[in-house]
Amino acid sequence: MTAPRAWLIWTIGVFAYLVAVAQRTSFGVAGLEATERFHASASAISFFTVLQLLVYAGLQIPVGVLVDRFGSRVMIAGGAILMGLGQLQLAFADSIPGGVLGRVLVGAGDAMTFISVIRLVPLWFSPARVPVVTQLTGMCGQLGQLFSVVPFALLLHSAGWTPAFMSLAAMSVLAVVLVLVLLRDQPPGHPPRETGQGLRATGVSLSRAWKQPGTRLGLWSHFTVQFSGNLFAMTWGYPFLLSAQGLDAGTVSALMALFVATAIVSGPGFGRFVSKHPMRRSAMVLLITASTALAWAAVLILPDRAPLWLLVILVVVLAVGGPGSMIGFDFARTFNPSHRIGTATGIVNVGGFIAALVAIYLIGLVLDVLNASGFSGGDLYGLDPFRVALSVQFVLLGIGTVLIMLTRRKVRLQMAEQGVHVPPLAAALARQRRERIERRRAARAQSDEGSKE
């Protein structure tokens, strides 16, 4: 039975993550207002989110190393401070450079939060509970997105830009106070972490985490599954539904709320699936990837606007990608020792956000190119331009699928060589690999004997 204190620690960490998700996704709701406030083009608006995600992704591995060294409490509090400063900067910014600075601070603070919260889970909960609690963490964090698409959007439209973003800064202040007062890094009696790790030891830990095929399988799973829902929630979903699909603001808000609700409801199911079927994790990732590609194809191939029921299906499929991408962190956890979990999790978490920032920027760039060429007919966010621009996702989905398949093969070969039960094909490949190695050794030994004679 898990101690009540573990759930208290987890609740504080999840609240900090919820606040981070609200900060991260708030700009997606404010995209049209930002275009007017900063007098910016589509690619310039996408650059806000791209730079934020670039900072986030670029800091994942350093943050993973730092959280292994300094603990979650320091990192979560520091992240909340940075996000609060970033939203305060954005609240009063009236130029593109000022707005970009705000989003950079938000991205840096956001980068410090999720990995730090995830690291708390295996320290405070039993191994059997970890997959489910990890999914619950992602599920509850999605409530932050619900905050950004409902109360934040209402405040933005009623009170204006500055009060709306100041409310987000206030949430960060509350998170800092709760973390510093109530959160602890590990249970009493747990062996203290090593804080004297030098650069060489840090480099060795990072290298070992990367060389582990299970870490890379987690990375490419996260890369492939998460990015489409991310770009939809953070930047292009709101204008696509509102402008290209011609929905009213209320319907768009309802669909975005459905996105969050679906992610929340599906999370525990993924946790139970991972616990009961660890050898089917990658198959689930590939199934979600195929569903994402089919849902987008069904919407984009239509000559006219999609019916509401089809948009509902699209939103549900994209939302499932969020908890589905958490499978990548389970790969990192199961294939790495506890002292390397933060580093491995940081590597995995890079994937989805790198893919998202590439896709977000390319979509904005394509929209601007089509507008400049006259293809859009003067409607920057029209249906036809969006249909072309959003198709860039299929390239990333294809690349990710190939990398998952290649890395999964290496993981299963490794497991088979260690005597772990794997599917028959992987076991046969492992036997062939062992036989090749033994033949090489025998040939080398025979060659050495011949040279001695």
Phi, psi and omega in degrees: 000133182281134182294146178304328181296325178299318179292326176295313178301315180297319181297317178296316178298318180294323177298317178298322178291320177303315178299319180297318179295320177299318178294318184296317188267355185298326184289333177297325178287330185264015185301313181293319178295324179294323177302319180284317184296318184260002181051053190247156176275177180297317180292327178292319178294319178295331180296327176305308183287324179299314181294320177301313180290327177297316176297315180302308183294320181295334182267354186300312182291313175302319179294320177301318177294316183293322181290329173295331184269316187254348178094165186286324187301312181296318185289319180294316179297317178298321178295318179296322178297313180298318180293322177298317178295322180295317179290328176294319177297316182292329181300327184251000181287141176228016177222161181299314179301319179295318178294320180297318178302317179299316181290330175297315178297320178297316179298320180294316179292320178298321181299332184275353193265302190299311180302319181294322178289316180299325181295334179293329190298305181292344178278331184253347184235155179291154182305325181294332182271343190302313181301318181291316180295325176299316177295321177298326178297310178296322181297311182291327178298331180295342176299336176297322176292324176298323176297320183288329184270348180244280184296320179296316179298319178297317179294321179299316183282334182265312185265337179109177187299305187297309179300325182296314182284334174292328177295324177292322177297322179295324177298323179294322178299315178299319179298318179300313182298312182297319181294313183293327183276320193247333188277139175232149187289323186206160182295156175300139179089351178287140179305134181295146179287157179276113182262355183261018183295125181275181182296321181296314179295323178296316178298321178296316179299317179296318181296318180293323178296319181290321182290341178289116182303329179297325176295316181291326175296321175297319179300309184287332174295315179295317178306313189279321189274325192273328197296323185294315176294327180295311181293328178294315184282326189271331187221298196262348181296313183297307178294329178296314181289320185284312187268308184286319182269353174070024178278154176280164186300323180295317179293321178297314178300321179295320178293320178293324175294322176299321177305310181294315182299320179296317178299320181292314184291323185280342183304305181301326178298319177295321178300315179293321179299314181297321180295319185273333185229064183299334180277359180247012182297313182292328176296321177296320178300315180293325178295317178295320179299313179297320179296320178298313180297318181293320181295315178295318180299319180297323180282317188279338183281343181293140180289335180240185179298145182285146174294158185300321182298326179287324176294325176298316178299316179302312182298317180297315180296316180295323181294325180296334179298331180297298176295331177297324180292341178295342175301327178302323179289331176291325172300314180299319183292316187281341182253007180225147177292163187299326182286354182243009185295318180300314180297313180295320178296322177298318178299313181298317186291342175297323192305299185297327184279328172297313179298320181294316182293324176296314182294317181299315181293316181296322179297314177298319180295315179298319178300317180292320179296316179295324179292319180293329182278352182088359182297326184282349181065028180086356179255095185303319182255036180283172184295312183297314176300318179295324181299318179288313186296317183290346180289346178297341180297329184296330178295314181292322177298320179293315179299314181298320180298316179298316182293324176298314182298317181294317182287323178301321179299318179294320179297315183290326174298316179298316180295318180297321179293334178271003177086011178278140179293126179226169177304152185307319182297316179296321179297318179296317178298321179295319177298318178298320180295316178299319180296320178297317180297317180295322178295319178297317180297318179295318179295321179294319179295319179296322179294320180294321177297319179296322180291328179291323179291000000 
